[in-house]
């Protein structure tokens, strides 16, 4: 092909040379005229250059504008630095605000979880009560605390369990007021929410026992007191201590449990340890001391704790940060406006300077262009004067055309030789292609046989392993039985000989044992009917044995017939499945990644025979059997319809009906699937396909074999019904068919 193109190119070039000769003759006639015109143009250009005045650029004005531009740019950069500093501070403030909001949200979420714990434990309306107090807090005279569970913070989970178990449950859902009027308001409004309201009077004070841990207490493992292990507002703490004597309840360790009998000697009547709660009471009559011990229950309410004071501080910090951010944003906007003004002034000055510079450059360019024009016309005139004469150029072109024609002749000979060689190679290629097709068929048959042999080998291996396990188990039983027999009596030579003469199977041994027992019974009981019964049974045994032998022969004959029939139809079935697999694999490669169809064989168990469809939709995956566990609904729909398309050429049914063909498919797979189905159903001698309510995509490719039937009825659609009443094909309806 390259040689033919080269020969064609040489011919075109030769014709071009002849054409060029004619052009040279015409050009020589106009050459003298062009020389005259070039001389006239040169004189005119030199005259225009001599008349062009010299231009002096305004350097002082340019320097003045440059100084002003520099001044404006310095001021703008200073303002930009100030704005950058303010933006850094603004970003820091915004970061602090985000941290504050996150921390506030965490603490409020912790409060919600504590309220949820109260509601789960029985206070069903605690959320409503808490929200009412928050909404009406501004109407109250003094602070209100509550529910008390939210006000108390305990760091140690053991201490939380002690405190929750020591204080009654109703206290944790209570609210504490500091003013009697506030108490009356809360009692009146929170009555429906079933929460107690307590009033704290700070003037009375409480008689609290001073906290002191003596050396004797430390020796017994006592290290703290219940009123010292939690934090709360003073009013809340005083209420808990005064109401429930927290300052008289001490806390010990596991070591304290071992020495609990010595605790009353220290005048301690209430003690908590990680495992137990001890209480001692003194009788008012006899003065003797009695004790009670209860197990410590884990805390159910103190899962989360938060400080209301911290929440309020975070809220005030949030408001302060928001104000600072607003002020900084206003300052940044002002600086940005000032910077933009300075930059605009500098831009105007730069524009003025550029206009002056452009004027200078334009004057220089104009003079330079005039000088270039004069030089160009001089060179043009000189080149015209130096051009070769007509006869020399024509002689050169004649020589070039002769050389090109010689090359064309040699290329034509080479083309003839290559065509002969191409015919020979094409014939050889056809023979080798046919051989490769035959080899592919043999390879496919060998692969099918290989799969069957591998499957048979796998089954034989499994059966061998199972028999091996059974043999090993029987050997163990045999060794155990042998040891038991040797423990009862030693095996002498006479016994060994008798064992060798005995039957070798379990069934025969059991039959011999039964016969021996029967003989012994007949000797002992002298029953006259035993002989008759023995003869009757012997006759039945012979009859059954003859029938069994006949049945065995009949079974072997039937098995031989089945094997013969299987050998006659199993290759046909395998070839049919191979044809389906070839079409399915080809169609599946266009839709997804890979797929195959194979025959699931089970030796002589024909009820378990079936078709295995394996697909994969991702390059990194493996072929998986089509099932609801491995593929999605859309993938299974694609695989099923492609399998049906693969059966188009092999089935004899007159038509197929497919409902909701595109259920679960994405638009790409839906379009590919429809094209596959149209191409397969449009081929001759294939079943006709009916697609019911397909809900297809727009702009699909149809063929002339496709028809669209719309089931239309009702009094309002008379015109559309007439348009489709004939059931014409797609080409006729769209005006494509003649």
C-alpha positions in Angstrom: 0.0 0.0 0.0 2.9 2.4 0.8 4.6 1.7 -2.5 1.3 2.4 -4.5 0.9 5.6 -2.6 4.5 6.6 -3.3 4.0 5.8 -7.0 0.9 7.9 -7.1 2.7 10.7 -5.4 5.5 10.6 -7.9 3.0 10.9 -10.8 1.4 13.9 -9.2 4.8 15.5 -8.7 5.8 14.9 -12.3 2.6 16.5 -13.6 3.3 19.4 -11.2 6.7 19.9 -12.8 5.2 20.2 -16.3 2.6 22.7 -14.9 5.4 24.6 -13.2 7.2 25.0 -16.6 4.2 26.7 -18.0 3.9 28.9 -15.0 7.6 29.9 -15.4 7.0 31.1 -19.0 4.1 33.2 -17.8 6.0 34.5 -14.8 9.0 35.7 -16.9 6.7 37.9 -18.9 5.5 39.7 -15.7 9.0 39.7 -14.1 10.1 42.9 -15.9 6.8 44.6 -14.9 7.3 43.7 -11.3 10.9 45.0 -11.2 9.6 48.4 -12.5 6.8 48.5 -9.8 9.3 47.5 -7.1 11.6 50.4 -8.0 8.6 52.8 -7.8 7.5 51.4 -4.4 11.1 51.8 -3.0 11.2 55.5 -3.9 7.8 56.1 -2.3 8.9 54.3 1.0 12.1 56.3 1.2 10.2 59.5 0.7 7.6 58.6 3.5 10.5 57.7 5.9 12.2 61.1 5.3 9.0 63.0 6.0 8.3 61.1 9.4 9.2 63.5 12.4 11.3 62.3 15.4 9.2 61.8 18.7 10.7 62.7 22.1 9.0 60.6 25.0 7.8 62.5 28.2 10.2 60.8 30.8 9.4 63.3 33.6 5.7 62.5 33.5 6.4 58.7 33.5 8.7 59.0 36.5 6.1 61.1 38.4 3.4 58.6 37.8 5.7 55.8 38.9 6.4 57.5 42.2 2.7 58.0 42.9 2.0 54.3 42.0 4.7 53.1 44.4 3.2 55.3 47.2 -0.3 53.9 46.7 1.0 50.3 46.5 3.0 50.7 49.8 -0.2 52.0 51.6 -2.3 49.2 50.1 0.2 46.6 51.3 0.3 48.1 54.8 -3.5 47.9 54.9 -3.4 44.4 53.5 -1.0 43.3 56.4 -3.4 44.9 58.9 -6.3 43.0 57.3 -4.3 39.8 57.3 -3.6 40.2 61.1 -7.2 40.9 61.8 -8.2 37.8 59.7 -5.8 35.6 61.7 -7.4 36.9 65.0 -10.8 36.4 63.5 -10.0 32.8 62.6 -8.7 32.2 66.1 -11.9 33.7 67.5 -14.0 31.5 65.2 -12.0 28.4 66.3 -12.6 29.3 69.9 -16.3 29.8 69.2 -16.5 26.4 67.5 -14.8 24.8 70.5 -17.1 26.6 72.9 -20.2 25.5 70.9 -18.9 21.9 70.7 -18.2 21.9 74.5 -21.6 23.5 75.2 -23.3 20.9 73.0 -21.4 18.1 74.8 -22.4 19.3 78.2 -26.0 19.9 77.2 -26.1 16.4 75.7 -24.8 15.0 79.0 -27.6 16.9 80.8 -30.1 15.3 78.4 -28.7 11.9 79.1 -29.1 12.5 82.9 -32.7 13.6 82.3 -33.3 10.5 80.2 -31.9 8.4 83.0 -34.4 10.0 85.4 -37.3 9.4 83.0 -36.3 5.8 82.5 -36.3 5.3 86.3 -39.9 6.6 86.7 -39.9 10.4 86.3 -41.8 10.4 83.0 -42.4 14.2 82.8 -39.0 15.3 84.0 -38.1 16.7 80.5 -41.3 18.9 80.6 -40.5 20.1 84.1 -36.9 21.0 83.2 -37.9 22.8 80.0 -40.6 24.8 81.9 -38.1 26.0 84.5 -35.6 27.0 81.7 -38.3 28.9 79.8 -39.6 30.8 82.9 -36.3 31.3 84.7 -36.3 35.0 84.0 -39.7 35.3 85.9 -38.2 34.0 89.1 -36.6 36.2 91.8 -33.6 34.1 92.6 -31.7 31.1 91.2 -33.4 27.7 91.0 -31.5 24.5 91.0 -32.7 21.2 89.6 -33.2 18.5 89.0 -30.6 17.9 91.6 -29.1 15.0 89.5 -27.9 17.7 87.0 -26.3 19.8 89.8 -24.2 17.1 91.4 -20.8 16.1 89.8 -19.1 12.9 91.0 -15.8 11.9 89.5 -15.6 8.4 90.9 -18.1 5.8 89.8 -18.0 4.0 93.1 -18.7 7.3 95.0 -21.6 7.9 92.6 -23.0 4.5 93.5 -22.7 5.3 97.3 -24.3 8.7 96.9 -27.2 7.5 94.7 -27.9 4.6 97.1 -27.7 6.8 100.2 -30.0 9.6 99.0 -33.6 8.8 98.3 -34.7 8.7 94.7 -37.2 11.6 94.9 -34.4 14.0 95.9 -32.6 13.5 92.5 -35.7 14.7 90.6 -36.4 17.6 93.0 -35.9 21.4 92.4 -34.4 23.7 95.0 -35.4 27.3 95.3 -33.8 30.1 97.3 -37.0 32.2 97.7 -40.4 31.1 99.2 -42.2 33.0 96.4 -40.3 31.0 93.8 -41.1 27.8 95.7 -44.8 28.7 95.5 -44.6 29.4 91.8 -42.8 26.1 91.1 -45.2 24.0 93.3 -48.2 25.5 91.5 -46.8 25.0 88.0 -44.8 21.7 88.4 -47.6 19.9 90.2 -48.7 18.1 87.0 -45.2 17.0 86.3 -44.9 15.0 89.6 -41.6 16.6 90.8 -40.9 17.8 94.4 -39.9 21.4 95.1 -37.6 22.2 98.1 -36.9 25.7 99.5 -33.4 26.4 100.9 -33.1 29.1 103.6 -29.4 30.1 104.0 -29.9 32.2 107.1 -30.5 29.1 109.3 -27.3 27.4 108.3 -26.6 23.7 109.1 -24.7 22.1 111.9 -22.1 20.2 109.7 -19.6 17.9 111.4 -16.0 19.0 110.6 -14.1 16.6 108.2 -11.2 14.8 109.8 -9.7 11.4 109.2 -7.8 10.1 112.2 -4.9 7.6 112.2 -7.2 4.9 113.6 -9.6 5.4 110.6 -6.7 5.2 108.1 -5.5 2.0 109.7 -9.0 0.5 109.0 -8.9 1.7 105.4 -11.2 4.7 105.8 -10.1 7.6 103.6 -13.0 10.0 103.0 -16.6 11.0 103.9 -19.6 11.0 101.6 -20.1 14.8 101.7 -16.5 15.3 100.4 -16.7 13.2 97.2 -19.0 15.4 95.0 -19.2 18.9 93.8 -22.4 21.0 93.7 -23.7 24.5 94.4 -23.7 25.4 98.1 -27.4 25.4 98.4 -27.7 21.9 96.8 -24.9 20.6 98.9 -26.4 22.0 102.2 -29.8 20.4 101.3 -28.2 17.0 100.7 -26.1 17.1 103.9 -28.9 18.4 106.1 -31.6 16.1 104.8 -29.6 12.9 104.6 -26.6 13.3 107.1 -23.9 12.8 104.4 -21.4 14.2 106.9 -21.9 11.1 109.1 -21.3 8.5 106.3 -17.7 7.4 105.8 -16.0 5.6 102.9 -13.5 2.8 103.1 -11.7 0.3 100.9 -11.8 -3.5 100.4 -9.5 -3.8 103.5 -12.2 -2.2 105.6 -14.5 -5.1 104.9 -12.1 -7.4 106.7 -12.1 -5.2 109.8 -15.7 -4.1 109.8 -16.3 -5.3 113.3 -13.9 -2.6 114.7 -15.7 0.3 113.0 -18.3 1.0 115.8 -15.4 1.6 118.2 -14.7 4.8 116.3 -18.3 6.0 116.7 -19.0 5.5 113.0 -22.5 4.2 112.4 -22.6 4.4 108.5 -19.9 3.1 106.2 -19.5 2.4 102.5 -17.0 0.1 100.9 -16.8 -1.0 97.2 -18.7 -4.2 98.0 -21.0 -3.4 101.0 -23.0 -0.7 102.9 -22.7 -1.1 106.7 -25.2 0.5 109.2 -25.0 0.2 113.0 -27.7 1.2 115.4 -27.6 1.4 119.2 -30.6 0.2 121.2 -32.2 2.8 123.5 -33.0 0.1 126.1 -30.1 -2.2 126.4 -27.4 -0.1 124.8 -26.3 -3.0 122.6 -25.3 -2.4 119.0 -26.9 -4.2 116.0 -25.5 -4.1 112.4 -27.0 -4.5 108.9 -25.0 -5.1 105.7 -26.3 -4.6 102.2 -24.5 -5.1 98.8 -23.7 -1.9 96.9 -25.7 -1.6 93.7 -24.1 0.0 90.7 -25.1 3.5 89.8 -28.0 3.9 87.4 -28.4 7.6 87.3 -24.9 9.0 87.4 -23.9 7.7 83.9 -23.1 11.3 82.8 -22.6 14.5 84.8 -22.3 18.2 83.9 -21.9 21.4 85.7 -24.8 23.9 85.1 -22.4 26.8 86.1 -20.0 25.7 83.4 -22.8 25.6 80.9 -23.8 29.2 81.9 -20.1 30.3 81.7 -19.8 28.7 78.2 -22.9 30.5 77.1 -21.6 33.9 78.2 -18.3 33.1 76.6 -20.1 32.2 73.3 -22.0 35.5 73.3 -18.7 37.4 74.0 -16.9 35.6 71.2 -19.8 36.3 68.8 -19.6 40.0 69.6 -15.8 40.1 69.1 -16.2 38.2 65.7 -18.8 40.7 64.6 -16.5 43.7 65.4 -13.6 42.0 63.7 -15.6 41.3 60.6 -16.7 45.0 60.4 -13.1 46.1 60.8 -11.9 43.7 58.1 -14.7 45.0 55.7 -13.5 48.6 56.4 -9.9 47.7 55.8 -10.8 45.8 52.7 -12.8 48.8 51.3 -9.9 51.1 52.0 -7.4 48.7 50.4 -9.7 48.4 47.3 -9.8 52.2 47.0 -6.0 52.5 47.1 -5.6 49.7 44.6 -8.1 51.4 42.3 -6.2 54.7 42.5 -2.9 52.8 41.7 -4.6 51.0 38.8 -5.8 54.3 37.3 -2.2 55.7 37.5 -0.8 52.5 36.0 -3.3 52.8 33.2 -2.2 56.5 32.5 1.4 55.4 32.5 0.7 52.5 30.2 -1.1 54.9 27.8 1.9 57.2 27.6 4.3 54.2 27.2 2.0 52.8 24.5 2.1 56.1 22.6 5.9 56.1 22.8 6.1 52.5 21.6 3.5 53.2 18.8 5.7 56.1 17.4 8.8 53.9 17.6 7.0 51.1 16.0 5.6 53.3 13.2 9.1 54.6 12.3 10.6 51.0 12.6 7.9 49.7 10.2 8.7 52.4 7.7 12.4 51.5 7.9 11.6 47.8 7.6 9.4 48.6 4.6 12.3 50.4 2.8 14.7 47.5 3.6 12.2 44.9 2.5 11.6 46.7 -0.9 15.3 47.0 -1.4 15.8 43.2 -0.8 12.8 42.4 -3.0 14.2 44.4 -5.8 17.6 42.8 -5.4 16.1 39.3 -5.4 14.2 40.1 -8.6 17.4 41.2 -10.2 19.1 38.0 -9.1 16.4 35.6 -10.3 17.5 32.8 -12.8 16.6 33.1 -16.4 13.7 31.1 -17.9 15.8 28.5 -19.9 17.8 27.4 -16.8 14.7 26.8 -14.7 12.9 24.9 -17.4 16.0 22.6 -17.9 16.0 21.8 -14.1 12.3 21.0 -14.1 12.7 18.6 -17.2 15.5 16.7 -15.4 13.4 16.4 -12.2 10.3 15.1 -14.1 12.5 12.5 -15.9 13.9 11.2 -12.6 10.4 11.0 -11.1 9.0 8.9 -14.0 11.9 6.5 -13.7 11.1 6.1 -10.0 7.4 5.5 -10.8 8.5 2.6 -13.2 10.5 0.9 -10.5 7.7 1.3 -7.9 5.2 -0.3 -10.3 7.4 -3.4 -10.6 7.7 -3.6 -6.8 3.9 -3.3 -6.5 3.4 -6.3 -8.8 5.8 -8.4 -6.8 4.2 -7.5 -3.5 0.7 -8.3 -4.8 1.8 -11.9 -5.8 3.3 -12.4 -2.4 0.1 -11.0 -0.6 -2.1 -13.5 -2.5 0.2 -16.4 -1.3 0.1 -15.2 2.3 -3.6 -14.7 2.4 -4.1 -18.4 1.2 -1.7 -19.6 3.9 -3.6 -17.5 6.5 -6.9 -19.0 5.6 -5.5 -22.6 6.0 -4.0 -21.8 9.4 -7.2 -20.0 10.5 -9.3 -23.2 9.7 -6.7 -25.3 11.6 -6.9 -22.9 14.6 -10.7 -23.3 14.7 -10.4 -27.1 14.7 -7.9 -26.9 17.5 -10.1 -24.5 19.5 -13.0 -27.1 19.3 -10.7 -29.8 20.5 -9.4 -27.7 23.3 -12.9 -26.9 24.4 -13.8 -30.6 24.4 -10.7 -31.4 26.4 -11.5 -28.7 28.9 -14.9 -30.1 29.5 -13.5 -33.6 30.0 -10.8 -32.1 32.3 -13.5 -30.5 34.5 -15.4 -33.8 34.7 -12.2 -35.7 35.6 -11.3 -33.1 38.2 -14.8 -33.4 39.7 -14.6 -37.2 39.7 -11.2 -37.1 41.3 -12.5 -34.7 44.0 -15.4 -37.0 44.8 -13.0 -40.0 44.9 -10.7 -38.2 47.3 -13.6 -37.3 49.6 -14.8 -40.9 49.5 -11.3 -42.1 50.3 -11.0 -39.8 53.2 -14.4 -40.9 54.6 -13.4 -44.6 54.3 -10.1 -43.8 55.9 -11.9 -42.3 58.9 -14.3 -45.2 59.1 -11.4 -47.7 58.9 -9.5 -45.9 61.7 -12.6 -45.8 63.9 -13.1 -49.6 63.3 -9.4 -50.3 64.2 -9.8 -48.4 67.4 -13.0 -50.4 68.3 -11.2 -53.6 67.3 -8.2 -52.8 69.6 -10.6 -51.9 72.5 -12.5 -55.2 72.0 -9.3 -57.1 71.8 -8.0 -55.6 75.1 -11.4 -56.4 76.7 -11.3 -60.0 75.5 -7.7 -60.5 76.6 -8.7 -59.1 80.1 -11.4 -61.8 80.3 -9.4 -64.8 79.0 -6.1 -65.3 77.2 -6.2 -66.4 73.5 -4.8 -69.9 73.3 -3.8 -71.6 70.1 -7.1 -73.6 70.1 -9.2 -70.5 70.5 -7.2 -68.7 67.8 -7.9 -71.6 65.4 -11.6 -71.5 66.2 -11.7 -67.7 65.6 -10.0 -68.3 62.2 -12.7 -70.7 61.3 -15.5 -68.4 62.3 -17.3 -66.1 59.8 -15.6 -62.9 58.9 -18.6 -60.5 58.8 -20.7 -59.1 61.7 -23.9 -60.3 60.1 -22.7 -63.8 59.7 -21.3 -63.8 63.3 -24.7 -62.6 64.7 -26.5 -65.3 62.7 -24.1 -68.0 64.0 -24.6 -66.8 67.6 -28.4 -66.9 67.1 -28.1 -70.4 65.7 -26.0 -71.5 68.6 -28.5 -70.0 71.1 -31.3 -71.8 69.3 -29.5 -75.1 69.5 -28.8 -74.6 73.2 -32.5 -73.7 73.8 -33.6 -76.8 71.9 -31.3 -79.0 74.0 -32.6 -77.5 77.2 -36.3 -77.3 76.5 -36.8 -80.3 74.1 -39.4 -78.4 72.1 -40.8 -80.7 69.3 -41.8 -77.8 67.0 -38.2 -76.4 66.8 -37.2 -78.7 64.0 -40.3 -77.9 62.0 -39.8 -74.2 62.5 -36.1 -74.5 61.5 -37.0 -76.3 58.3 -39.7 -73.7 57.5 -37.2 -70.8 58.1 -34.6 -72.6 56.0 -37.1 -72.9 53.2 -37.9 -69.2 53.4 -34.3 -68.3 53.5 -33.6 -70.2 50.3 -36.6 -68.6 48.6 -35.5 -65.1 49.6 -32.0 -65.8 48.5 -33.1 -66.9 45.1 -35.4 -63.8 44.8 -32.4 -61.6 45.9 -30.2 -63.1 43.3 -32.8 -62.5 40.6 -33.3 -58.9 41.8 -29.6 -58.3 41.7 -29.4 -59.4 38.1 -32.4 -57.2 37.2 -30.7 -54.3 39.0 -27.5 -54.8 37.1 -29.5 -54.9 33.8 -31.3 -51.7 34.6 -28.1 -50.0 35.6 -26.5 -51.1 32.3 -29.5 -49.6 30.4 -29.3 -46.4 32.3 -25.6 -46.1 31.7 -26.1 -46.7 27.9 -28.9 -44.1 27.8 -26.7 -41.6 29.7 -23.8 -42.1 27.3 -26.2 -41.4 24.4 -27.7 -38.1 25.7 -25.2 -36.6 28.1 -22.7 -35.5 25.3 -25.6 -33.9 23.5 -26.6 -32.1 26.7 -23.0 -31.0 27.3 -22.7 -29.7 23.8 -26.0 -27.8 24.2 -24.8 -26.2 27.5 -21.5 -25.3 25.8 -23.4 -23.5 23.0 -25.4 -21.6 25.6 -22.2 -20.8 27.5 -20.5 -19.4 24.4 -23.4 -17.1 23.6 -23.9 -16.1 27.3 -20.2 -15.4 27.8 -20.1 -13.2 24.6 -23.3 -11.3 25.6 -22.1 -10.9 29.2 -18.8 -9.4 28.2 -20.7 -6.6 26.4 -22.8 -5.9 29.5 -20.5 -6.6 32.5 -17.2 -8.3 33.1 -17.5 -12.1 32.7 -20.0 -14.9 33.0 -20.4 -18.6 32.2 -23.0 -21.4 32.1 -22.1 -25.0 33.0 -23.9 -28.3 33.6 -24.2 -29.3 37.3 -23.7 -33.2 37.1 -24.3 -35.6 40.0 -23.2 -39.1 38.8 -26.4 -41.2 38.6 -28.6 -38.9 40.8 -30.4 -37.3 37.8 -32.9 -35.4 40.1 -30.0 -33.2 41.2 -28.8 -32.3 37.7 -29.1 -28.6 36.9 -27.6 -25.5 35.3 -25.0 -23.3 37.1 -24.9 -19.7 36.1 -21.7 -17.9 37.4 -21.1 -14.2 36.9 -18.9 -11.4 38.1 -19.6 -7.6 37.7 -16.2 -6.3 39.0 -12.7 -6.9 37.7 -11.3 -7.6 41.2 -14.1 -10.1 42.0 -14.4 -13.8 41.2 -17.1 -15.8 39.4 -19.9 -16.4 41.8 -23.0 -18.6 41.4 -26.1 -16.5 40.7 -28.0 -16.1 44.0 -29.6 -13.5 46.3 -26.5 -13.7 48.6 -23.9 -12.7 46.1 -25.6 -10.3 43.6 -28.0 -7.4 43.8 -31.5 -7.5 42.3 -30.4 -5.5 39.3 -27.4 -7.8 38.7 -29.6 -10.8 38.9 -32.1 -9.3 36.4 -29.3 -8.6 33.9 -27.9 -12.2 34.3 -31.4 -13.7 33.9 -32.4 -11.8 30.8 -29.0 -12.5 29.2 -29.5 -16.2 29.9 -32.9 -16.0 28.2 -31.3 -14.2 25.2 -28.7 -17.0 25.0 -31.6 -19.5 24.6 -33.2 -17.6 21.6 -31.5 -19.7 18.9 -32.0 -23.1 20.7 -35.7 -23.0 21.8 -38.7 -24.1 19.7 -41.4 -22.1 21.5 -43.4 -19.7 19.4 -43.1 -16.7 21.7 -41.8 -15.4 25.1 -43.5 -13.0 27.5 -41.3 -10.8 29.7 -42.7 -8.6 32.4 -40.9 -5.6 34.0 -37.6 -6.4 32.1 -35.7 -3.5 33.6 -36.5 -3.8 37.3 -33.5 -2.9 39.5 -31.2 -2.0 36.6 -29.2 1.2 36.2 -29.7 3.2 32.9 -26.4 1.9 31.3 -27.2 -1.8 31.9 -30.9 -1.2 30.9 -29.8 0.3 27.5 -27.3 -2.5 26.8 -29.8 -5.2 27.8 -32.5 -3.8 25.5 -30.1 -3.7 22.6 -29.1 -7.3 23.2 -32.7 -8.4 23.3 -33.7 -6.5 20.2 -30.7 -8.0 18.3 -31.4 -11.5 19.4 -35.2 -11.4 18.9 -34.9 -9.8 15.4 -32.9 -12.8 14.0 -34.8 -15.3 11.7 -36.2 -18.5 13.2 -36.2 -17.2 16.8 -39.1 -16.9 19.3 -41.2 -13.8 19.3 -40.8 -11.7 22.5 -43.5 -9.7 24.2 -42.2 -7.0 26.7 -45.0 -6.0 29.1 -44.8 -2.5 30.7 -41.1 -2.1 30.1 -40.8 1.6 31.2 -37.9 2.0 28.7 -35.4 4.8 28.4 -35.7 7.4 25.6 -33.8 7.3 22.3 -33.4 3.5 22.2 -32.4 1.7 19.0 -35.2 -0.4 17.4 -35.3 -2.6 14.3 -38.0 -3.1 11.7 -39.0 -6.3 13.5 -40.1 -4.3 16.5 -43.8 -3.3 17.0 -45.3 -1.2 19.8 -48.8 -2.0 21.0 -50.4 0.6 23.4 -53.5 -0.7 25.2 -55.6 2.5 25.3 -59.2 2.9 26.1 -61.6 5.6 27.6 -63.7 8.4 26.1 -60.9 11.0 26.3 -58.2 9.4 24.2 -60.1 8.7 20.9 -57.5 10.2 18.6 -54.4 8.4 20.1 -56.3 5.2 20.1 -57.0 5.5 16.3 -53.3 6.3 15.7 -52.2 3.0 17.2 -55.3 0.8 16.4 -53.6 -0.9 13.4 -50.6 -2.2 15.4 -48.1 -1.1 12.8 -44.4 -1.6 13.1 -42.1 1.1 14.5 -40.8 2.2 11.1 -44.4 2.7 9.7 -45.5 4.7 12.8 -42.4 7.0 12.6 -42.6 7.4 8.9 -39.4 5.6 8.2 -40.8 2.7 6.2 -41.7 3.3 2.5 
